[in-house]
């Protein structure tokens, strides 16, 4: 049963991402059916969580564009779940959602595992989004007797 609930909730979110949040909110109305109302209540609760993040972006956020609904949703899910995967397509904004989520959960250190050919792009994007980040790449962070301190250190 949980599979069907999750599927239906995901369908509401897909609709919100594709057609706009206003249309999804209009669609998400309770009708007295316990299954349907659980889906609607969960969607609306998560939607409220995304709006809370939107209204309280971290102070040092400096990216020119405001986060999209998907990026806010991912940050909210990471804040409220012990695990969450973002498998959005190329160009959907996964990098910004990951960096934003690390700040929303007040992470002291975030480790990013990625192919070598995108390390510089990650570093550039992180510093563009949150210029006060300390980014350490490559083998520099494995040097013996080195202590890495700092808030919001991103690898």
N, CA, C and O atoms as a GROMACS GRO file, in nm:
protein
  620
    1UNK      N    1   0.081  -0.119   0.000
    1UNK     CA    2   0.000   0.000   0.000
    1UNK      C    3   0.086   0.126   0.000
    1UNK      O    4   0.052   0.225  -0.065
    2UNK      N    5   0.199   0.123   0.073
    2UNK     CA    6   0.287   0.240   0.078
    2UNK      C    7   0.337   0.276  -0.061
    2UNK      O    8   0.353   0.394  -0.094
    3UNK      N    9   0.362   0.174  -0.144
    3UNK     CA   10   0.406   0.200  -0.281
    3UNK      C   11   0.304   0.285  -0.356
    3UNK      O   12   0.342   0.381  -0.423
    4UNK      N   13   0.178   0.252  -0.344
    4UNK     CA   14   0.073   0.327  -0.414
    4UNK      C   15   0.059   0.469  -0.360
    4UNK      O   16   0.036   0.563  -0.436
    5UNK      N   17   0.073   0.484  -0.230
    5UNK     CA   18   0.070   0.618  -0.172
    5UNK      C   19   0.186   0.702  -0.225
    5UNK      O   20   0.168   0.816  -0.269
    6UNK      N   21   0.308   0.645  -0.219
    6UNK     CA   22   0.426   0.717  -0.267
    6UNK      C   23   0.414   0.752  -0.415
    6UNK      O   24   0.449   0.862  -0.456
    7UNK      N   25   0.363   0.658  -0.494
    7UNK     CA   26   0.346   0.681  -0.638
    7UNK      C   27   0.250   0.798  -0.662
    7UNK      O   28   0.278   0.886  -0.744
    8UNK      N   29   0.140   0.799  -0.593
    8UNK     CA   30   0.040   0.905  -0.611
    8UNK      C   31   0.093   1.041  -0.566
    8UNK      O   32   0.066   1.143  -0.629
    9UNK      N   33   0.167   1.042  -0.457
    9UNK     CA   34   0.228   1.166  -0.410
    9UNK      C   35   0.329   1.216  -0.514
    9UNK      O   36   0.333   1.334  -0.545
   10UNK      N   37   0.409   1.124  -0.566
   10UNK     CA   38   0.506   1.161  -0.669
   10UNK      C   39   0.438   1.218  -0.793
   10UNK      O   40   0.490   1.310  -0.856
   11UNK      N   41   0.323   1.163  -0.828
   11UNK     CA   42   0.249   1.214  -0.945
   11UNK      C   43   0.204   1.358  -0.922
   11UNK      O   44   0.208   1.440  -1.014
   12UNK      N   45   0.160   1.390  -0.801
   12UNK     CA   46   0.124   1.528  -0.770
   12UNK      C   47   0.246   1.620  -0.783
   12UNK      O   48   0.235   1.730  -0.836
   13UNK      N   49   0.360   1.574  -0.733
   13UNK     CA   50   0.482   1.656  -0.743
   13UNK      C   51   0.524   1.672  -0.888
   13UNK      O   52   0.564   1.782  -0.929
   14UNK      N   53   0.516   1.567  -0.968
   14UNK     CA   54   0.551   1.579  -1.110
   14UNK      C   55   0.462   1.682  -1.177
   14UNK      O   56   0.508   1.761  -1.260
   15UNK      N   57   0.336   1.681  -1.143
   15UNK     CA   58   0.243   1.778  -1.198
   15UNK      C   59   0.282   1.920  -1.156
   15UNK      O   60   0.277   2.013  -1.236
   16UNK      N   61   0.319   1.936  -1.031
   16UNK     CA   62   0.360   2.068  -0.982
   16UNK      C   63   0.486   2.116  -1.054
   16UNK      O   64   0.497   2.234  -1.087
   17UNK      N   65   0.581   2.025  -1.077
   17UNK     CA   66   0.704   2.063  -1.146
   17UNK      C   67   0.679   2.099  -1.292
   17UNK      O   68   0.737   2.193  -1.345
   18UNK      N   69   0.591   2.022  -1.358
   18UNK     CA   70   0.565   2.044  -1.500
   18UNK      C   71   0.471   2.159  -1.530
   18UNK      O   72   0.497   2.241  -1.618
   19UNK      N   73   0.361   2.165  -1.455
   19UNK     CA   74   0.252   2.256  -1.491
   19UNK      C   75   0.236   2.373  -1.393
   19UNK      O   76   0.151   2.459  -1.413
   20UNK      N   77   0.317   2.375  -1.290
   20UNK     CA   78   0.310   2.485  -1.195
   20UNK      C   79   0.244   2.443  -1.064
   20UNK      O   80   0.154   2.360  -1.061
   21UNK      N   81   0.293   2.503  -0.960
   21UNK     CA   82   0.246   2.466  -0.827
   21UNK      C   83   0.101   2.506  -0.804
   21UNK      O   84   0.030   2.439  -0.729
   22UNK      N   85   0.056   2.614  -0.866
   22UNK     CA   86  -0.083   2.658  -0.847
   22UNK      C   87  -0.180   2.551  -0.893
   22UNK      O   88  -0.279   2.522  -0.825
   23UNK      N   89  -0.151   2.492  -1.009
   23UNK     CA   90  -0.240   2.388  -1.063
   23UNK      C   91  -0.240   2.264  -0.972
   23UNK      O   92  -0.344   2.202  -0.950
   24UNK      N   93  -0.124   2.229  -0.921
   24UNK     CA   94  -0.115   2.112  -0.832
   24UNK      C   95  -0.191   2.136  -0.703
   24UNK      O   96  -0.256   2.046  -0.652
   25UNK      N   97  -0.184   2.258  -0.650
   25UNK     CA   98  -0.256   2.291  -0.526
   25UNK      C   99  -0.406   2.282  -0.550
   25UNK      O  100  -0.479   2.229  -0.465
   26UNK      N  101  -0.452   2.332  -0.663
   26UNK     CA  102  -0.595   2.325  -0.697
   26UNK      C  103  -0.640   2.180  -0.708
   26UNK      O  104  -0.749   2.144  -0.664
   27UNK      N  105  -0.555   2.096  -0.768
   27UNK     CA  106  -0.586   1.954  -0.786
   27UNK      C  107  -0.588   1.879  -0.653
   27UNK      O  108  -0.665   1.785  -0.636
   28UNK      N  109  -0.505   1.921  -0.560
   28UNK     CA  110  -0.488   1.851  -0.432
   28UNK      C  111  -0.597   1.890  -0.333
   28UNK      O  112  -0.572   1.968  -0.241
   29UNK      N  113  -0.714   1.838  -0.352
   29UNK     CA  114  -0.828   1.865  -0.263
   29UNK      C  115  -0.873   1.735  -0.198
   29UNK      O  116  -0.881   1.631  -0.264
   30UNK      N  117  -0.903   1.741  -0.071
   30UNK     CA  118  -0.954   1.624   0.002
   30UNK      C  119  -1.095   1.592  -0.049
   30UNK      O  120  -1.171   1.681  -0.088
   31UNK      N  121  -1.127   1.460  -0.048
   31UNK     CA  122  -1.261   1.420  -0.093
   31UNK      C  123  -1.328   1.318  -0.001
   31UNK      O  124  -1.433   1.264  -0.034
   32UNK      N  125  -1.268   1.292   0.115
   32UNK     CA  126  -1.328   1.198   0.208
   32UNK      C  127  -1.276   1.056   0.196
   32UNK      O  128  -1.293   0.975   0.288
   33UNK      N  129  -1.212   1.023   0.085
   33UNK     CA  130  -1.152   0.891   0.068
   33UNK      C  131  -1.020   0.888   0.145
   33UNK      O  132  -0.934   0.973   0.122
   34UNK      N  133  -1.002   0.792   0.234
   34UNK     CA  134  -0.886   0.788   0.322
   34UNK      C  135  -0.755   0.783   0.243
   34UNK      O  136  -0.660   0.855   0.276
   35UNK      N  137  -0.749   0.700   0.141
   35UNK     CA  138  -0.628   0.690   0.057
   35UNK      C  139  -0.599   0.824  -0.010
   35UNK      O  140  -0.487   0.876   0.001
   36UNK      N  141  -0.697   0.880  -0.077
   36UNK     CA  142  -0.682   1.006  -0.148
   36UNK      C  143  -0.643   1.119  -0.052
   36UNK      O  144  -0.554   1.199  -0.082
   37UNK      N  145  -0.709   1.124   0.062
   37UNK     CA  146  -0.682   1.230   0.158
   37UNK      C  147  -0.541   1.219   0.217
   37UNK      O  148  -0.479   1.321   0.248
   38UNK      N  149  -0.490   1.096   0.234
   38UNK     CA  150  -0.353   1.076   0.282
   38UNK      C  151  -0.254   1.131   0.179
   38UNK      O  152  -0.157   1.197   0.216
   39UNK      N  153  -0.279   1.104   0.052
   39UNK     CA  154  -0.194   1.154  -0.055
   39UNK      C  155  -0.195   1.307  -0.055
   39UNK      O  156  -0.090   1.370  -0.058
   40UNK      N  157  -0.313   1.366  -0.049
   40UNK     CA  158  -0.327   1.512  -0.051
   40UNK      C  159  -0.260   1.574   0.071
   40UNK      O  160  -0.186   1.672   0.059
   41UNK      N  161  -0.286   1.518   0.188
   41UNK     CA  162  -0.228   1.573   0.311
   41UNK      C  163  -0.075   1.567   0.309
   41UNK      O  164  -0.009   1.662   0.351
   42UNK      N  165  -0.020   1.456   0.260
   42UNK     CA  166   0.125   1.442   0.252
   42UNK      C  167   0.183   1.543   0.154
   42UNK      O  168   0.282   1.610   0.184
   43UNK      N  169   0.121   1.553   0.037
   43UNK     CA  170   0.167   1.649  -0.063
   43UNK      C  171   0.165   1.792  -0.006
   43UNK      O  172   0.262   1.866  -0.018
   44UNK      N  173   0.053   1.829   0.054
   44UNK     CA  174   0.039   1.966   0.105
   44UNK      C  175   0.136   1.993   0.221
   44UNK      O  176   0.185   2.105   0.234
   45UNK      N  177   0.162   1.893   0.303
   45UNK     CA  178   0.259   1.910   0.411
   45UNK      C  179   0.400   1.933   0.355
   45UNK      O  180   0.472   2.022   0.400
   46UNK      N  181   0.438   1.852   0.256
   46UNK     CA  182   0.568   1.870   0.192
   46UNK      C  183   0.574   2.003   0.118
   46UNK      O  184   0.678   2.069   0.116
   47UNK      N  185   0.464   2.043   0.057
   47UNK     CA  186   0.460   2.171  -0.014
   47UNK      C  187   0.483   2.286   0.085
   47UNK      O  188   0.557   2.380   0.056
   48UNK      N  189   0.419   2.278   0.200
   48UNK     CA  190   0.439   2.380   0.303
   48UNK      C  191   0.586   2.384   0.345
   48UNK      O  192   0.642   2.492   0.366
   49UNK      N  193   0.647   2.267   0.358
   49UNK     CA  194   0.790   2.261   0.393
   49UNK      C  195   0.878   2.328   0.289
   49UNK      O  196   0.975   2.395   0.324
   50UNK      N  197   0.845   2.311   0.162
   50UNK     CA  198   0.924   2.377   0.056
   50UNK      C  199   0.906   2.528   0.064
   50UNK      O  200   1.001   2.603   0.042
   51UNK      N  201   0.785   2.573   0.094
   51UNK     CA  202   0.759   2.716   0.104
   51UNK      C  203   0.830   2.777   0.226
   51UNK      O  204   0.873   2.892   0.222
   52UNK      N  205   0.840   2.700   0.334
   52UNK     CA  206   0.914   2.747   0.451
   52UNK      C  207   1.061   2.770   0.417
   52UNK      O  208   1.121   2.868   0.459
   53UNK      N  209   1.119   2.677   0.340
   53UNK     CA  210   1.259   2.693   0.299
   53UNK      C  211   1.273   2.813   0.206
   53UNK      O  212   1.367   2.891   0.217
   54UNK      N  213   1.178   2.827   0.115
   54UNK     CA  214   1.181   2.939   0.020
   54UNK      C  215   1.179   3.073   0.093
   54UNK      O  216   1.246   3.168   0.052
   55UNK      N  217   1.102   3.081   0.199
   55UNK     CA  218   1.090   3.208   0.271
   55UNK      C  219   1.208   3.234   0.366
   55UNK      O  220   1.224   3.346   0.414
   56UNK      N  221   1.288   3.131   0.392
   56UNK     CA  222   1.401   3.146   0.485
   56UNK      C  223   1.530   3.090   0.424
   56UNK      O  224   1.597   3.008   0.486
   57UNK      N  225   1.563   3.134   0.304
   57UNK     CA  226   1.687   3.089   0.242
   57UNK      C  227   1.805   3.130   0.330
   57UNK      O  228   1.802   3.236   0.393
   58UNK      N  229   1.908   3.047   0.335
   58UNK     CA  230   2.026   3.084   0.416
   58UNK      C  231   2.078   3.223   0.376
   58UNK      O  232   2.074   3.260   0.258
   59UNK      N  233   2.125   3.298   0.473
   59UNK     CA  234   2.169   3.436   0.452
   59UNK      C  235   2.273   3.451   0.342
   59UNK      O  236   2.270   3.548   0.266
   60UNK      N  237   2.365   3.356   0.331
   60UNK     CA  238   2.475   3.373   0.236
   60UNK      C  239   2.441   3.323   0.095
   60UNK      O  240   2.529   3.318   0.009
   61UNK      N  241   2.316   3.288   0.070
   61UNK     CA  242   2.275   3.244  -0.064
   61UNK      C  243   2.295   3.360  -0.160
   61UNK      O  244   2.240   3.468  -0.140
   62UNK      N  245   2.373   3.337  -0.266
   62UNK     CA  246   2.401   3.449  -0.357
   62UNK      C  247   2.384   3.412  -0.504
   62UNK      O  248   2.424   3.489  -0.591
   63UNK      N  249   2.327   3.297  -0.533
   63UNK     CA  250   2.306   3.257  -0.672
   63UNK      C  251   2.206   3.353  -0.736
   63UNK      O  252   2.109   3.391  -0.670
   64UNK      N  253   2.227   3.394  -0.859
   64UNK     CA  254   2.139   3.495  -0.920
   64UNK      C  255   1.992   3.452  -0.929
   64UNK      O  256   1.902   3.535  -0.915
   65UNK      N  257   1.968   3.324  -0.953
   65UNK     CA  258   1.830   3.276  -0.961
   65UNK      C  259   1.786   3.218  -0.827
   65UNK      O  260   1.864   3.158  -0.754
   66UNK      N  261   1.659   3.238  -0.798
   66UNK     CA  262   1.600   3.177  -0.680
   66UNK      C  263   1.585   3.027  -0.706
   66UNK      O  264   1.570   2.987  -0.822
   67UNK      N  265   1.588   2.944  -0.604
   67UNK     CA  266   1.572   2.800  -0.624
   67UNK      C  267   1.435   2.768  -0.684
   67UNK      O  268   1.335   2.834  -0.655
   68UNK      N  269   1.433   2.666  -0.768
   68UNK     CA  270   1.307   2.620  -0.827
   68UNK      C  271   1.230   2.538  -0.724
   68UNK      O  272   1.283   2.504  -0.618
   69UNK      N  273   1.108   2.506  -0.757
   69UNK     CA  274   1.025   2.423  -0.668
   69UNK      C  275   1.092   2.288  -0.645
   69UNK      O  276   1.092   2.239  -0.532
   70UNK      N  277   1.150   2.228  -0.748
   70UNK     CA  278   1.216   2.099  -0.733
   70UNK      C  279   1.334   2.110  -0.637
   70UNK      O  280   1.352   2.023  -0.551
   71UNK      N  281   1.413   2.215  -0.649
   71UNK     CA  282   1.529   2.232  -0.562
   71UNK      C  283   1.488   2.253  -0.417
   71UNK      O  284   1.552   2.202  -0.325
   72UNK      N  285   1.382   2.328  -0.396
   72UNK     CA  286   1.329   2.348  -0.261
   72UNK      C  287   1.273   2.217  -0.205
   72UNK      O  288   1.291   2.186  -0.087
   73UNK      N  289   1.205   2.142  -0.291
   73UNK     CA  290   1.148   2.013  -0.251
   73UNK      C  291   1.258   1.917  -0.206
   73UNK      O  292   1.245   1.852  -0.102
   74UNK      N  293   1.366   1.908  -0.283
   74UNK     CA  294   1.477   1.819  -0.247
   74UNK      C  295   1.536   1.861  -0.113
   74UNK      O  296   1.563   1.777  -0.028
   75UNK      N  297   1.558   1.991  -0.095
   75UNK     CA  298   1.612   2.039   0.033
   75UNK      C  299   1.519   2.002   0.148
   75UNK      O  300   1.565   1.960   0.255
   76UNK      N  301   1.389   2.018   0.127
   76UNK     CA  302   1.292   1.982   0.231
   76UNK      C  303   1.297   1.832   0.261
   76UNK      O  304   1.297   1.792   0.378
   77UNK      N  305   1.301   1.750   0.157
   77UNK     CA  306   1.301   1.604   0.179
   77UNK      C  307   1.429   1.559   0.250
   77UNK      O  308   1.424   1.470   0.335
   78UNK      N  309   1.541   1.620   0.217
   78UNK     CA  310   1.666   1.585   0.286
   78UNK      C  311   1.660   1.629   0.431
   78UNK      O  312   1.715   1.563   0.520
   79UNK      N  313   1.593   1.739   0.455
   79UNK     CA  314   1.578   1.788   0.593
   79UNK      C  315   1.488   1.697   0.676
   79UNK      O  316   1.511   1.679   0.796
   80UNK      N  317   1.386   1.638   0.614
   80UNK     CA  318   1.286   1.562   0.688
   80UNK      C  319   1.303   1.410   0.681
   80UNK      O  320   1.241   1.338   0.760
   81UNK      N  321   1.383   1.361   0.588
   81UNK     CA  322   1.403   1.216   0.573
   81UNK      C  323   1.546   1.178   0.608
   81UNK      O  324   1.637   1.260   0.599
   82UNK      N  325   1.566   1.054   0.648
   82UNK     CA  326   1.702   1.008   0.676
   82UNK      C  327   1.776   0.977   0.546
   82UNK      O  328   1.899   0.966   0.548
   83UNK      N  329   1.706   0.964   0.436
   83UNK     CA  330   1.769   0.945   0.305
   83UNK      C  331   1.674   0.994   0.197
   83UNK      O  332   1.552   0.993   0.213
   84UNK      N  333   1.734   1.037   0.086
   84UNK     CA  334   1.654   1.082  -0.027
   84UNK      C  335   1.744   1.089  -0.149
   84UNK      O  336   1.857   1.137  -0.140
   85UNK      N  337   1.696   1.042  -0.262
   85UNK     CA  338   1.773   1.046  -0.386
   85UNK      C  339   1.709   1.141  -0.486
   85UNK      O  340   1.587   1.142  -0.502
   86UNK      N  341   1.790   1.220  -0.551
   86UNK     CA  342   1.743   1.310  -0.655
   86UNK      C  343   1.794   1.257  -0.788
   86UNK      O  344   1.913   1.271  -0.819
   87UNK      N  345   1.707   1.197  -0.867
   87UNK     CA  346   1.745   1.137  -0.994
   87UNK      C  347   1.690   1.216  -1.112
   87UNK      O  348   1.653   1.160  -1.214
   88UNK      N  349   1.684   1.347  -1.095
   88UNK     CA  350   1.635   1.435  -1.201
   88UNK      C  351   1.731   1.430  -1.320
   88UNK      O  352   1.846   1.390  -1.307
   89UNK      N  353   1.681   1.471  -1.434
   89UNK     CA  354   1.760   1.468  -1.557
   89UNK      C  355   1.868   1.576  -1.560
   89UNK      O  356   1.876   1.662  -1.473
   90UNK      N  357   1.950   1.568  -1.664
   90UNK     CA  358   2.057   1.665  -1.686
   90UNK      C  359   1.999   1.805  -1.697
   90UNK      O  360   1.902   1.828  -1.769
   91UNK      N  361   2.060   1.897  -1.625
   91UNK     CA  362   2.018   2.036  -1.632
   91UNK      C  363   1.898   2.073  -1.546
   91UNK      O  364   1.849   2.186  -1.554
   92UNK      N  365   1.852   1.980  -1.464
   92UNK     CA  366   1.733   2.006  -1.381
   92UNK      C  367   1.766   2.089  -1.257
   92UNK      O  368   1.676   2.148  -1.196
   93UNK      N  369   1.892   2.094  -1.219
   93UNK     CA  370   1.929   2.172  -1.102
   93UNK      C  371   1.968   2.089  -0.981
   93UNK      O  372   1.951   2.132  -0.867
   94UNK      N  373   2.021   1.970  -1.005
   94UNK     CA  374   2.060   1.882  -0.895
   94UNK      C  375   2.173   1.942  -0.811
   94UNK      O  376   2.174   1.926  -0.689
   95UNK      N  377   2.267   2.009  -0.874
   95UNK     CA  378   2.379   2.066  -0.801
   95UNK      C  379   2.330   2.170  -0.701
   95UNK      O  380   2.366   2.165  -0.583
   96UNK      N  381   2.249   2.263  -0.747
   96UNK     CA  382   2.198   2.365  -0.656
   96UNK      C  383   2.114   2.302  -0.546
   96UNK      O  384   2.122   2.345  -0.430
   97UNK      N  385   2.034   2.202  -0.580
   97UNK     CA  386   1.951   2.139  -0.475
   97UNK      C  387   2.038   2.071  -0.370
   97UNK      O  388   2.003   2.074  -0.251
   98UNK      N  389   2.148   2.010  -0.410
   98UNK     CA  390   2.237   1.944  -0.314
   98UNK      C  391   2.307   2.046  -0.224
   98UNK      O  392   2.315   2.027  -0.102
   99UNK      N  393   2.358   2.152  -0.284
   99UNK     CA  394   2.429   2.254  -0.207
   99UNK      C  395   2.332   2.326  -0.113
   99UNK      O  396   2.364   2.351   0.003
  100UNK      N  397   2.213   2.359  -0.164
  100UNK     CA  398   2.112   2.423  -0.081
  100UNK      C  399   2.072   2.332   0.036
  100UNK      O  400   2.061   2.378   0.150
  101UNK      N  401   2.052   2.205   0.007
  101UNK     CA  402   2.013   2.110   0.113
  101UNK      C  403   2.119   2.102   0.222
  101UNK      O  404   2.086   2.091   0.340
  102UNK      N  405   2.247   2.107   0.183
  102UNK     CA  406   2.353   2.100   0.285
  102UNK      C  407   2.345   2.218   0.381
  102UNK      O  408   2.376   2.204   0.500
  103UNK      N  409   2.304   2.333   0.332
  103UNK     CA  410   2.290   2.452   0.418
  103UNK      C  411   2.160   2.446   0.498
  103UNK      O  412   2.157   2.486   0.614
  104UNK      N  413   2.056   2.397   0.436
  104UNK     CA  414   1.926   2.389   0.506
  104UNK      C  415   1.936   2.297   0.627
  104UNK      O  416   1.874   2.325   0.730
  105UNK      N  417   2.012   2.189   0.617
  105UNK     CA  418   2.026   2.098   0.730
  105UNK      C  419   2.141   2.139   0.821
  105UNK      O  420   2.173   2.069   0.917
  106UNK      N  421   2.204   2.252   0.790
  106UNK     CA  422   2.315   2.305   0.869
  106UNK      C  423   2.430   2.205   0.878
  106UNK      O  424   2.487   2.183   0.985
  107UNK      N  425   2.464   2.146   0.764
  107UNK     CA  426   2.574   2.051   0.758
  107UNK      C  427   2.706   2.121   0.784
  107UNK      O  428   2.732   2.228   0.728
  108UNK      N  429   2.787   2.063   0.867
  108UNK     CA  430   2.919   2.120   0.894
  108UNK      C  431   3.018   2.074   0.788
  108UNK      O  432   3.118   2.142   0.763
  109UNK      N  433   2.991   1.960   0.727
  109UNK     CA  434   3.078   1.910   0.620
  109UNK      C  435   2.991   1.829   0.524
  109UNK      O  436   2.909   1.746   0.566
  110UNK      N  437   3.010   1.854   0.398
  110UNK     CA  438   2.940   1.778   0.294
  110UNK      C  439   3.044   1.718   0.203
  110UNK      O  440   3.130   1.789   0.152
  111UNK      N  441   3.038   1.588   0.183
  111UNK     CA  442   3.131   1.520   0.095
  111UNK      C  443   3.059   1.492  -0.036
  111UNK      O  444   2.951   1.434  -0.038
  112UNK      N  445   3.121   1.534  -0.145
  112UNK     CA  446   3.064   1.512  -0.277
  112UNK      C  447   3.155   1.416  -0.350
  112UNK      O  448   3.274   1.441  -0.365
  113UNK      N  449   3.098   1.306  -0.394
  113UNK     CA  450   3.172   1.207  -0.471
  113UNK      C  451   3.125   1.221  -0.615
  113UNK      O  452   3.008   1.202  -0.646
  114UNK      N  453   3.219   1.254  -0.703
  114UNK     CA  454   3.183   1.277  -0.843
  114UNK      C  455   3.302   1.241  -0.931
  114UNK      O  456   3.414   1.228  -0.882
  115UNK      N  457   3.277   1.226  -1.061
  115UNK     CA  458   3.388   1.200  -1.154
  115UNK      C  459   3.487   1.317  -1.154
  115UNK      O  460   3.449   1.432  -1.133
  116UNK      N  461   3.614   1.286  -1.177
  116UNK     CA  462   3.719   1.388  -1.177
  116UNK      C  463   3.691   1.504  -1.272
  116UNK      O  464   3.726   1.618  -1.243
  117UNK      N  465   3.629   1.474  -1.386
  117UNK     CA  466   3.610   1.579  -1.486
  117UNK      C  467   3.504   1.682  -1.448
  117UNK      O  468   3.488   1.781  -1.520
  118UNK      N  469   3.430   1.661  -1.339
  118UNK     CA  470   3.332   1.761  -1.296
  118UNK      C  471   3.365   1.824  -1.161
  118UNK      O  472   3.287   1.904  -1.109
  119UNK      N  473   3.479   1.789  -1.104
  119UNK     CA  474   3.518   1.845  -0.974
  119UNK      C  475   3.527   1.997  -0.980
  119UNK      O  476   3.474   2.066  -0.893
  120UNK      N  477   3.593   2.050  -1.082
  120UNK     CA  478   3.608   2.196  -1.093
  120UNK      C  479   3.472   2.264  -1.111
  120UNK      O  480   3.451   2.374  -1.060
  121UNK      N  481   3.382   2.200  -1.184
  121UNK     CA  482   3.248   2.257  -1.203
  121UNK      C  483   3.172   2.260  -1.070
  121UNK      O  484   3.104   2.358  -1.040
  122UNK      N  485   3.183   2.153  -0.991
  122UNK     CA  486   3.120   2.152  -0.859
  122UNK      C  487   3.176   2.266  -0.773
  122UNK      O  488   3.100   2.340  -0.711
  123UNK      N  489   3.308   2.280  -0.772
  123UNK     CA  490   3.370   2.384  -0.690
  123UNK      C  491   3.320   2.522  -0.733
  123UNK      O  492   3.283   2.603  -0.649
  124UNK      N  493   3.319   2.547  -0.863
  124UNK     CA  494   3.272   2.676  -0.915
  124UNK      C  495   3.128   2.701  -0.875
  124UNK      O  496   3.093   2.810  -0.830
  125UNK      N  497   3.042   2.599  -0.891
  125UNK     CA  498   2.900   2.614  -0.858
  125UNK      C  499   2.877   2.637  -0.709
  125UNK      O  500   2.795   2.720  -0.670
  126UNK      N  501   2.949   2.564  -0.626
  126UNK     CA  502   2.934   2.580  -0.481
  126UNK      C  503   2.967   2.723  -0.441
  126UNK      O  504   2.893   2.786  -0.366
  127UNK      N  505   3.079   2.773  -0.491
  127UNK     CA  506   3.122   2.909  -0.454
  127UNK      C  507   3.032   3.016  -0.515
  127UNK      O  508   3.021   3.126  -0.461
  128UNK      N  509   2.969   2.984  -0.626
  128UNK     CA  510   2.875   3.078  -0.686
  128UNK      C  511   2.746   3.086  -0.605
  128UNK      O  512   2.685   3.192  -0.593
  129UNK      N  513   2.705   2.973  -0.548
  129UNK     CA  514   2.581   2.968  -0.471
  129UNK      C  515   2.602   3.021  -0.330
  129UNK      O  516   2.525   3.104  -0.281
  130UNK      N  517   2.708   2.974  -0.264
  130UNK     CA  518   2.742   3.017  -0.128
  130UNK      C  519   2.890   3.054  -0.124
  130UNK      O  520   2.974   2.969  -0.095
  131UNK      N  521   2.923   3.180  -0.152
  131UNK     CA  522   3.063   3.223  -0.159
  131UNK      C  523   3.142   3.203  -0.029
  131UNK      O  524   3.265   3.200  -0.032
  132UNK      N  525   3.074   3.190   0.083
  132UNK     CA  526   3.145   3.173   0.210
  132UNK      C  527   3.182   3.027   0.237
  132UNK      O  528   3.231   2.994   0.345
  133UNK      N  529   3.159   2.939   0.139
  133UNK     CA  530   3.194   2.797   0.155
  133UNK      C  531   3.344   2.778   0.147
  133UNK      O  532   3.414   2.850   0.077
  134UNK      N  533   3.392   2.680   0.220
  134UNK     CA  534   3.532   2.639   0.210
  134UNK      C  535   3.532   2.508   0.131
  134UNK      O  536   3.476   2.408   0.177
  135UNK      N  537   3.592   2.509   0.015
  135UNK     CA  538   3.592   2.393  -0.073
  135UNK      C  539   3.733   2.335  -0.080
  135UNK      O  540   3.828   2.407  -0.110
  136UNK      N  541   3.745   2.208  -0.052
  136UNK     CA  542   3.873   2.139  -0.058
  136UNK      C  543   3.856   2.024  -0.156
  136UNK      O  544   3.765   1.942  -0.140
  137UNK      N  545   3.942   2.019  -0.257
  137UNK     CA  546   3.930   1.914  -0.358
  137UNK      C  547   4.058   1.832  -0.366
  137UNK      O  548   4.163   1.872  -0.316
  138UNK      N  549   4.045   1.720  -0.429
  138UNK     CA  550   4.162   1.635  -0.455
  138UNK      C  551   4.219   1.572  -0.330
  138UNK      O  552   4.147   1.547  -0.233
  139UNK      N  553   4.347   1.549  -0.333
  139UNK     CA  554   4.415   1.478  -0.225
  139UNK      C  555   4.452   1.568  -0.109
  139UNK      O  556   4.500   1.520  -0.006
  140UNK      N  557   4.432   1.699  -0.123
  140UNK     CA  558   4.473   1.794  -0.019
  140UNK      C  559   4.412   1.761   0.117
  140UNK      O  560   4.474   1.785   0.220
  141UNK      N  561   4.290   1.708   0.118
  141UNK     CA  562   4.224   1.682   0.245
  141UNK      C  563   4.266   1.550   0.309
  141UNK      O  564   4.219   1.517   0.418
  142UNK      N  565   4.355   1.475   0.243
  142UNK     CA  566   4.402   1.349   0.300
  142UNK      C  567   4.541   1.361   0.360
  142UNK      O  568   4.596   1.261   0.407
  143UNK      N  569   4.598   1.480   0.360
  143UNK     CA  570   4.733   1.499   0.413
  143UNK      C  571   4.732   1.471   0.564
  143UNK      O  572   4.647   1.522   0.637
  144UNK      N  573   4.826   1.389   0.608
  144UNK     CA  574   4.833   1.351   0.749
  144UNK      C  575   4.856   1.473   0.837
  144UNK      O  576   4.926   1.567   0.798
  145UNK      N  577   4.799   1.471   0.954
  145UNK     CA  578   4.811   1.577   1.055
  145UNK      C  579   4.741   1.707   1.015
  145UNK      O  580   4.767   1.811   1.075
  146UNK      N  581   4.654   1.701   0.918
  146UNK     CA  582   4.578   1.820   0.879
  146UNK      C  583   4.440   1.810   0.942
  146UNK      O  584   4.373   1.708   0.929
  147UNK      N  585   4.400   1.913   1.008
  147UNK     CA  586   4.267   1.918   1.068
  147UNK      C  587   4.186   2.018   0.988
  147UNK      O  588   4.226   2.133   0.972
  148UNK      N  589   4.073   1.974   0.940
  148UNK     CA  590   3.986   2.063   0.864
  148UNK      C  591   3.874   2.109   0.955
  148UNK      O  592   3.794   2.028   1.002
  149UNK      N  593   3.869   2.237   0.979
  149UNK     CA  594   3.767   2.295   1.063
  149UNK      C  595   3.690   2.396   0.983
  149UNK      O  596   3.741   2.454   0.887
  150UNK      N  597   3.568   2.417   1.022
  150UNK     CA  598   3.491   2.522   0.957
  150UNK      C  599   3.348   2.479   0.936
  150UNK      O  600   3.317   2.360   0.922
  151UNK      N  601   3.265   2.577   0.933
  151UNK     CA  602   3.123   2.551   0.910
  151UNK      C  603   3.100   2.548   0.760
  151UNK      O  604   3.155   2.628   0.685
  152UNK      N  605   3.017   2.455   0.717
  152UNK     CA  606   2.979   2.442   0.577
  152UNK      C  607   3.098   2.418   0.486
  152UNK      O  608   3.110   2.479   0.380
  153UNK      N  609   3.184   2.329   0.529
  153UNK     CA  610   3.295   2.288   0.444
  153UNK      C  611   3.242   2.189   0.343
  153UNK      O  612   3.177   2.091   0.379
  154UNK      N  613   3.269   2.213   0.218
  154UNK     CA  614   3.221   2.125   0.112
  154UNK      C  615   3.340   2.065   0.039
  154UNK      O  616   3.434   2.136   0.004
  155UNK      N  617   3.336   1.936   0.016
  155UNK     CA  618   3.440   1.868  -0.061
  155UNK      C  619   3.391   1.848  -0.201
  155UNK      O  620   3.463   1.792  -0.284
   0.00000   0.00000   0.00000
